Amino acid sequence: MREILELCVKMDRLADDLYQTLARDCREPELAALFARLAKDEAEHTGWWKGLLAAWDRGLLPELVNDTAGLVERLSGLYAEFQTIEFDTLGTLSVEQMLALAARVEFFMIDPVFSELIELTEPAHAGKRHAAYQVHVQRLVTEISGRYPEDSLAGLLATSLTRAWSDTMRLSAYATHDPLTGLYNRRALQTHLPQWAAWSARYGHPLTVLLVDIDFFKDVNDRFGHATGDRALREIATAMDEGVRASDLVIRYGGDEFAVIAPETGLAEYGELCTRVLDAVRAVTLDTDGDETLRFTVSIGGAVTHDAAGSPPQRLESLLAAADQSLYSAKQTGRDRAGTPIALSAS
C-alpha cells in the first residue's frame, strides 16, 4: 500500500512541476495564470496523497488493495509514460501545444485507478475530492473551449477529456454506490469491512460494525406507495450520513437496512455512535401527498472487536452475524433503540 501511495504522490508532484514550468515559460499572462492555478491544484492533490501516506505509516489505514502488485505495475506504467515529457523544451511550445500537453497530463490523472483509490482510502471525503478534481479539469476544458472551435483538434481534446472524466465517475459510482440513496452499496461493504477488520487485528485498534433497520418501514410502502418509501430512504440515508463522524462509513445494506463501519470505536464509544444515528433519524420528517407528516425510528445492532495487535482478524460473516443478533435484541425489546453490542474476540 505504501508503494501505491508513494506513486500517487510522485505523479501529482510531477504534474505540479509541469504546470509551474508552463506558467513560467508561457508568454500569455492569462494562460500563465491558468497554469499557475492548475499547479496550485496539483499541490493540493499531492497533499491528499501525502496525508494518506502519513496515515498509513501511523497504522491508521488498512491494506485496502487486494491486487497490490497489479496496481503497482499499472501505476508504474503511467508514471513512466508521464516521465517522457521533456521539461527542457516546454518554453519552445506554442500555446496550442501547451494546452494539448496539459490535456494529455489530465488524461493520465483521470485514470480510474485514482478514483478507486480515493473511494477506498477516504470514503468519507471521496465526494469532496472528486468535486475538487472536477473543478480542476473544468478549468482546463473551459480555457481550451474558449480558444478553439469544437470541431478543431484542441476542441476535440477538451470534449474527450470531459467525457473521459464523466465516464470514470459514472463507472466508479455504479461499482460502489447505491443509485437510490447515493450511499456505498453492499459490494463496498464486502470490500471495506474485511480490510478494516484486518487493520483492527494488525494494530490492535477497536472497530465497530452497526446494522440499522428502519422500524415498520413496510407500513410506509403499503400505505403511501413505493415512491414515498424511496423518498424516505433517501432522507434517512442523508440524515445518517451527516449524523456520524467523517471517519465512519454508512452503507445501504439492502432494502430498508443500513450498515455503519466505525473505525476507532470500541465498547466505550458504542453508545454515543448509536445515539448519533438514533437522533439523526428521529429528526427526519417527510410530508406525504395526503398532508400527513411521517416520522421515523430505527433499531440498531452492533458488533465490536478490539483484540491485541497481531491477532487474527475477525471474519466479515462473524461481524455481521453478531451485529444481526444484537439488532434482533433491539427489535424484541421495543425498537427505536440500540441493542447491547456483542464483543468478538480472537480468542
C-alpha positions as CSV (number, residue, x, y, z in Angstrom):
1,M,0.0,0.0,0.0
2,R,2.9,2.3,0.8
3,E,4.4,1.9,-2.7
4,I,1.0,2.7,-4.2
5,L,0.6,5.9,-2.3
6,E,4.2,6.9,-3.0
7,L,3.5,6.6,-6.7
8,C,0.4,8.8,-6.4
9,V,2.5,11.4,-4.6
10,K,5.1,11.3,-7.3
11,M,2.6,11.6,-10.2
12,D,0.8,14.6,-8.7
13,R,4.2,16.2,-7.8
14,L,5.3,15.8,-11.4
15,A,2.1,17.4,-12.6
16,D,2.7,20.3,-10.2
17,D,6.2,20.8,-11.6
18,L,5.0,20.6,-15.1
19,Y,2.3,23.3,-14.6
20,Q,4.8,25.5,-12.7
21,T,7.2,25.3,-15.7
22,L,4.4,26.1,-18.2
23,A,3.3,29.0,-16.0
24,R,6.9,30.4,-16.0
25,D,7.5,29.8,-19.8
26,C,4.1,30.8,-21.2
27,R,4.2,34.3,-22.8
28,E,0.4,34.9,-22.4
29,P,-0.3,36.3,-18.9
30,E,-3.9,34.9,-18.8
31,L,-2.8,31.4,-19.8
32,A,0.2,31.5,-17.5
33,A,-2.2,32.4,-14.7
34,L,-4.3,29.3,-15.6
35,F,-1.2,27.0,-15.5
36,A,-0.3,28.6,-12.1
37,R,-3.8,27.8,-10.8
38,L,-3.5,24.2,-12.1
39,A,-0.1,23.9,-10.4
40,K,-1.7,25.0,-7.1
41,D,-4.5,22.4,-7.6
42,E,-1.9,19.7,-8.1
43,A,0.0,20.7,-5.0
44,E,-3.3,20.3,-3.1
45,H,-3.8,16.8,-4.6
46,T,-0.2,15.9,-3.6
47,G,-1.2,16.9,-0.1
48,W,-4.1,14.4,-0.1
49,W,-1.8,11.5,-1.0
50,K,0.9,12.6,1.4
51,G,-1.7,12.8,4.2
52,L,-2.8,9.3,3.4
53,L,0.8,8.1,3.2
54,A,1.4,9.6,6.7
55,A,-1.8,7.9,7.9
56,W,-0.5,4.6,6.6
57,D,2.8,5.0,8.3
58,R,0.9,5.6,11.6
59,G,-1.1,2.5,11.2
60,L,-4.4,4.4,10.6
61,L,-5.2,2.8,7.2
62,P,-5.8,-0.8,6.3
63,E,-4.3,-2.7,3.4
64,L,-7.2,-1.8,1.1
65,V,-6.0,-3.1,-2.2
66,N,-6.3,-6.8,-3.0
67,D,-4.1,-6.9,-6.1
68,T,-1.2,-4.7,-4.8
69,A,1.4,-6.0,-7.3
70,G,-1.0,-5.4,-10.3
71,L,-1.9,-1.9,-9.2
72,V,1.8,-1.0,-8.6
73,E,2.6,-2.2,-12.1
74,R,-0.3,-0.2,-13.6
75,L,0.7,3.0,-11.7
76,S,4.4,2.5,-12.5
77,G,3.5,2.3,-16.2
78,L,1.5,5.6,-16.0
79,Y,4.4,7.2,-14.2
80,A,6.9,6.0,-16.7
81,E,4.9,7.4,-19.5
82,F,4.5,10.7,-17.6
83,Q,8.2,10.9,-17.3
84,T,8.7,11.0,-21.1
85,I,7.6,14.7,-21.1
86,E,10.7,16.8,-21.9
87,F,10.6,19.7,-19.4
88,D,13.5,21.4,-21.1
89,T,11.6,22.0,-24.3
90,L,8.4,23.4,-22.8
91,G,9.4,27.0,-23.4
92,T,9.5,26.3,-27.2
93,L,6.0,25.1,-27.4
94,S,3.2,27.1,-29.0
95,V,0.0,27.9,-26.9
96,E,-1.9,25.1,-28.6
97,Q,0.9,22.6,-27.9
98,M,1.0,23.7,-24.2
99,L,-2.8,23.2,-23.9
100,A,-2.5,19.9,-25.7
101,L,0.2,18.8,-23.3
102,A,-1.9,19.8,-20.3
103,A,-4.8,17.8,-21.7
104,R,-2.5,14.8,-22.1
105,V,-1.4,15.2,-18.4
106,E,-5.0,15.2,-17.2
107,F,-5.8,12.1,-19.3
108,F,-3.1,10.4,-17.2
109,M,-4.6,11.7,-14.0
110,I,-8.2,10.8,-14.6
111,D,-7.3,7.1,-14.9
112,P,-10.0,5.2,-12.9
113,V,-7.3,3.8,-10.6
114,F,-7.0,7.2,-8.8
115,S,-10.8,7.4,-8.3
116,E,-10.9,3.9,-7.0
117,L,-8.1,4.7,-4.5
118,I,-9.8,7.8,-3.2
119,E,-13.0,5.8,-2.7
120,L,-11.1,3.1,-0.8
121,T,-8.8,5.2,1.3
122,E,-11.0,8.2,2.1
123,P,-14.7,7.2,1.6
124,A,-15.9,9.9,3.9
125,H,-14.1,12.6,1.8
126,A,-14.4,11.0,-1.6
127,G,-17.2,13.3,-2.8
128,K,-15.3,16.4,-1.9
129,R,-12.1,15.1,-3.5
130,H,-14.0,14.2,-6.7
131,A,-15.7,17.6,-6.8
132,A,-12.4,19.4,-6.4
133,Y,-10.8,17.4,-9.2
134,Q,-13.8,18.1,-11.5
135,V,-13.3,21.8,-10.9
136,H,-9.6,21.3,-11.7
137,V,-10.3,19.6,-15.0
138,Q,-13.0,22.1,-15.9
139,R,-10.5,25.0,-15.6
140,L,-8.5,23.5,-18.5
141,V,-11.5,22.4,-20.6
142,T,-13.0,25.9,-20.3
143,E,-9.7,27.5,-21.5
144,I,-9.4,25.2,-24.5
145,S,-13.1,25.5,-25.4
146,G,-12.9,29.3,-25.3
147,R,-9.9,29.4,-27.6
148,Y,-10.7,26.8,-30.3
149,P,-13.8,25.7,-32.2
150,E,-15.4,22.5,-31.1
151,D,-14.5,20.8,-34.3
152,S,-10.8,21.6,-34.1
153,L,-8.3,19.1,-32.7
154,A,-8.0,21.1,-29.5
155,G,-11.7,21.3,-29.2
156,L,-11.9,17.5,-29.6
157,L,-9.4,17.1,-26.8
158,A,-11.5,19.2,-24.5
159,T,-14.6,17.3,-25.3
160,S,-12.8,13.9,-24.9
161,L,-11.3,15.0,-21.6
162,T,-14.7,16.0,-20.2
163,R,-16.3,12.7,-21.4
164,A,-13.5,10.6,-20.0
165,W,-13.8,12.2,-16.6
166,S,-17.6,11.8,-16.6
167,D,-17.3,8.1,-17.6
168,T,-14.7,7.5,-14.9
169,M,-17.1,8.9,-12.2
170,R,-20.1,7.0,-13.6
171,L,-18.3,3.7,-13.6
172,S,-17.0,4.3,-10.1
173,A,-20.5,5.1,-8.8
174,Y,-22.0,2.1,-10.5
175,A,-19.5,-0.2,-8.9
176,T,-19.6,1.1,-5.3
177,H,-22.7,3.2,-4.7
178,D,-26.4,2.6,-4.3
179,P,-28.2,4.5,-7.0
180,L,-31.2,5.5,-4.8
181,T,-29.5,6.9,-1.7
182,G,-26.0,7.7,-3.0
183,L,-24.5,5.7,-0.1
184,Y,-21.9,3.0,-0.6
185,N,-23.5,-0.3,-1.5
186,R,-23.2,-3.9,-0.3
187,R,-20.3,-4.6,-2.7
188,A,-18.4,-1.7,-1.0
189,L,-19.2,-3.3,2.4
190,Q,-17.7,-6.6,1.3
191,T,-14.6,-4.8,0.2
192,H,-14.1,-2.4,3.1
193,L,-15.2,-4.5,6.1
194,P,-12.6,-7.3,5.7
195,Q,-9.9,-4.7,5.2
196,W,-10.9,-2.7,8.3
197,A,-11.1,-5.9,10.3
198,A,-7.6,-6.8,9.2
199,W,-6.4,-3.3,10.2
200,S,-8.1,-3.7,13.6
201,A,-6.3,-7.0,14.2
202,R,-3.0,-5.9,12.9
203,Y,-2.7,-2.8,15.0
204,G,-4.9,-3.6,18.0
205,H,-7.4,-0.8,17.2
206,P,-11.1,-1.1,18.0
207,L,-13.7,-1.5,15.3
208,T,-17.5,-1.4,15.5
209,V,-20.0,-2.6,12.8
210,L,-23.6,-1.5,13.1
211,L,-26.7,-2.9,11.3
212,V,-29.5,-0.4,11.2
213,D,-33.1,-1.3,10.4
214,I,-35.9,1.2,9.8
215,D,-38.8,0.4,12.1
216,F,-42.1,-0.7,10.4
217,F,-40.9,0.5,7.0
218,K,-43.2,-1.9,5.2
219,D,-46.1,0.1,6.5
220,V,-44.8,3.2,4.7
221,N,-44.7,1.4,1.4
222,D,-48.1,-0.2,1.9
223,R,-49.9,3.0,2.9
224,F,-48.2,5.6,0.8
225,G,-46.6,3.7,-2.1
226,H,-43.0,3.0,-3.0
227,A,-42.3,6.5,-4.4
228,T,-42.8,7.8,-0.8
229,G,-40.8,4.9,0.5
230,D,-38.0,5.8,-1.8
231,R,-38.1,9.5,-0.6
232,A,-38.0,8.3,2.9
233,L,-35.0,6.1,2.3
234,R,-33.1,9.0,0.7
235,E,-33.9,11.3,3.6
236,I,-32.9,8.7,6.2
237,A,-29.7,7.9,4.4
238,T,-28.7,11.5,4.2
239,A,-29.5,12.0,7.9
240,M,-27.4,9.0,8.9
241,D,-24.5,10.0,6.7
242,E,-24.5,13.5,8.2
243,G,-25.0,12.3,11.7
244,V,-22.0,10.0,12.1
245,R,-18.3,11.0,12.1
246,A,-16.4,11.8,8.9
247,S,-14.4,8.6,9.5
248,D,-17.4,6.4,9.7
249,L,-18.7,4.7,6.5
250,V,-22.5,4.4,6.0
251,I,-23.7,1.7,3.6
252,R,-27.1,0.7,2.2
253,Y,-27.0,-2.9,3.2
254,G,-30.3,-3.8,1.4
255,G,-33.9,-2.8,1.4
256,D,-34.6,-0.7,4.5
257,E,-31.4,-1.8,6.2
258,F,-28.1,0.1,6.5
259,A,-24.7,-0.7,7.9
260,V,-22.1,1.5,9.5
261,I,-18.4,0.7,9.7
262,A,-16.8,2.7,12.5
263,P,-13.0,2.5,13.0
264,E,-11.5,3.6,16.3
265,T,-14.9,2.8,18.0
266,G,-15.0,0.4,20.9
267,L,-17.4,-0.6,23.6
268,A,-16.9,2.8,25.4
269,E,-17.9,4.8,22.2
270,Y,-20.6,2.4,21.0
271,G,-23.4,4.2,22.9
272,E,-22.5,7.6,21.6
273,L,-22.3,6.3,18.0
274,C,-25.8,4.7,18.3
275,T,-27.2,7.8,19.8
276,R,-26.0,9.9,16.9
277,V,-27.8,7.5,14.5
278,L,-31.0,7.3,16.5
279,D,-31.2,11.1,16.9
280,A,-30.4,11.8,13.3
281,V,-33.3,9.5,12.1
282,R,-35.7,10.8,14.7
283,A,-35.2,14.3,13.3
284,V,-36.3,13.3,9.8
285,T,-39.8,14.4,8.7
286,L,-41.5,13.7,5.4
287,D,-44.7,15.2,4.1
288,T,-47.0,12.9,2.1
289,D,-49.4,13.8,-0.7
290,G,-52.2,13.5,1.8
291,D,-50.8,16.2,4.1
292,E,-49.6,13.7,6.6
293,T,-46.2,14.1,8.2
294,L,-44.2,11.0,8.6
295,R,-41.5,10.4,11.3
296,F,-39.2,7.5,11.6
297,T,-37.2,5.5,14.1
298,V,-34.6,2.7,13.7
299,S,-33.4,-0.3,15.6
300,I,-29.6,-0.8,15.8
301,G,-27.4,-3.8,16.4
302,G,-23.7,-3.7,16.9
303,A,-20.6,-5.9,16.9
304,V,-17.4,-4.7,18.4
305,T,-13.9,-6.1,18.1
306,H,-10.8,-5.0,19.9
307,D,-8.1,-7.6,20.1
308,A,-4.4,-7.3,20.8
309,A,-2.2,-6.2,17.9
310,G,-1.2,-9.2,15.8
311,S,-4.4,-11.1,16.4
312,P,-6.2,-12.9,13.6
313,P,-8.8,-10.7,12.0
314,Q,-12.5,-11.2,12.5
315,R,-14.3,-12.6,9.5
316,L,-16.9,-10.5,7.7
317,E,-19.6,-13.1,8.3
318,S,-18.9,-13.2,12.1
319,L,-19.1,-9.4,12.4
320,L,-22.4,-9.2,10.5
321,A,-23.9,-12.2,12.3
322,A,-23.1,-10.7,15.7
323,A,-24.5,-7.3,14.7
324,D,-27.6,-9.0,13.4
325,Q,-28.0,-10.8,16.7
326,S,-27.8,-7.5,18.6
327,L,-30.3,-6.0,16.1
328,Y,-32.7,-8.8,16.8
329,S,-32.5,-8.0,20.5
330,A,-33.2,-4.3,19.9
331,K,-36.4,-5.2,17.9
332,Q,-37.6,-7.7,20.5
333,T,-37.3,-5.1,23.3
334,G,-39.3,-2.3,21.7
335,R,-37.4,-0.9,18.7
336,D,-36.2,2.7,18.4
337,R,-33.1,1.7,20.3
338,A,-29.7,0.1,20.1
339,G,-29.2,-3.5,21.2
340,T,-26.4,-4.5,23.5
341,P,-23.2,-4.7,21.5
342,I,-21.7,-8.1,21.0
343,A,-18.0,-8.1,21.6
344,L,-16.0,-10.5,19.4
345,S,-12.6,-11.8,20.5
346,A,-9.9,-13.6,18.5
347,S,-9.5,-16.0,21.5
